[in-house]
Amino acid sequence: VGMTARKLPFGGPVVHLAATSNSPTGPFKKQMKPLFTAPGIDFPAEDPYIWAQGNRCWAIVNDHKGAFTKTGTDCLALFTSKDGLVWDVAANPLVLNRQIAWSDGAVQSFHRLERPQLWLDRGVPKVLFCAAEETAEKRHSFNVHIPLQAKPKE
């Protein structure tokens, strides 16, 4: 994908690609257009979780440094696509910053909230799962389950 050699461990930009096939078992054809990119940023996204809902594809990615949400900090961002090959930042891209409001009302900040996954009930996202790390010292990681509620239509 035309990567420029750089100092390891990355050695160049980190990119995501898609592969297509007429069968779930292949053969697959790699599509060489990088996905989830941001101009001038070598590692804007990580850990995409992709699903189909309605007539669209959706993705939640780990948005490094808020490249897509314009928050300037690591968070989770939402993308949408008609075909799974061309992705656009969603109209309201912020899925989750690195804070969780617990059921008792306490709000906790995290060093990492990443690797998003969803539990779907009849095709509708109901629970967001994330790997959580409380501190930069990486003393205790765990998985959080965040119930989702549909926003009322305006």
N, C-alpha and C positions, 0 to 999 in steps of 0.2 A: 504494500500500500504506500510505497514511496517514503518509507521512514528514514529519517536522518539518523545516522549512528551517533549515539551520545554515551555518556558515562553510565555504567550499569548501576542500579539494577534495572532501570527501565529501558535504556538503550534507544529510546525514541518515544514518540507519542503513543499513548495507550488508546486503542481504538476498538470499536465493536463493529462487527460485520454480520450480515445475514446470509443464510444459505437457503436455497429453494429446491423443491423436488415435487414431482407428481405423485410421490408415494411417501408415507411416513418412514419407510425403511430405506429410502434413497433410490438411486444415487442422488447426491446433492450437488448443486452448482453454487459455488461461493460467489456472492455479489460483492464487488470490490469497492462500493461506495461506503465510506465510514458513516456510522450512525451516532447520534447523540454527541455531536461535535460542537465546539465553541471556538470562534476565531481567536488565534493567539494563545490558546490554552492547551497544553500537552496532555492533561489528564482531567477533563471536565466531568466525566461520569464513570460510574462503576456499578456493578451489580444490578443490571436491568431485570425487572420482573415484568413480563409481558402477558396480557390476556386479551381475549376478544369479548366484547360486550356490545349488543346491538349490532349496528353495521360498521363498527369501528374497532381498531386495535388500540390498546392503551398500554402505557409503560410507566412504571415508577422506577426512577434511578437515584442512586446516591449522587447528589449534586455537589461536587467538590467546590468549595469556596463560593457557593451560590452563583455559579456561572449562568444558570438558567432562570433562577428565581430572583436574581438581582439582590439577594440578601447579603452578599459578601461573606457568608459563612456556610459551613457544611450543613446540608439539609437533604430532604428527599423532594424530588421534583416529578411532576406529572407531564407526560407527553401523550400525544394522540396521533393516529395514522389511519388512512383509508385502506392501505394495503400491507402494512407491516414493513415496508421498505423505505418509505419517505416519512420521516417523523417531524412533527411540529411541537413546540412547547405549548402546553395547554393554556387556555385563556386565564385560568387561575392555577399557576404551576406549583405553588407551595403545598406539599402534602404534610410535611412534619419538620419542624426544626429539631434541635437536639434537646428538647425538653418534653417531659411527660407530666400531665396532671393526674395524680393517682386518685382513686375513688374517695379518699378521705380529704381531698382538696389540696394536699401538699403537691408542690411542683418541684420536680427534680431535673437538673441539668445532667447531661451525659457527655463523656469524651467521644463516644461513638454511638450512633443509632443507624445501623446499616443492614444490608442484605434483606431488603423488603420482600415479603411474600404476602399473598392474600388468601383468605379462606372465602370461597364463593358459595353462597346459598342460592341455588337455582340460577346461577350465572350473575348474581349481584354481589359485589364485595361487601362482606360483613365484618371481617376481622383483619387488621393489618398486623403482621408479625415482623419483628425486627430483632436483630442481634444487638445487644446493648452492652456497653462497656462504660463503667462509671468513671474511671480515672485514666489518665495518661500512663500510670504505672501498671495498668492492665492486671489488677489484682483479682477482679471478679467479673466475669462476663456471664450473660444469661440471655434468654429469649423473652421478649415482652409480647403480649397479645393485647392489641388496642381495638376495642369495639368501635365500629364505624356506624354513623347514623346519616341517612340521606338528608341533605339540606332541603328545607321547604322551598317549593317553587315560588318565585316572586311574581 
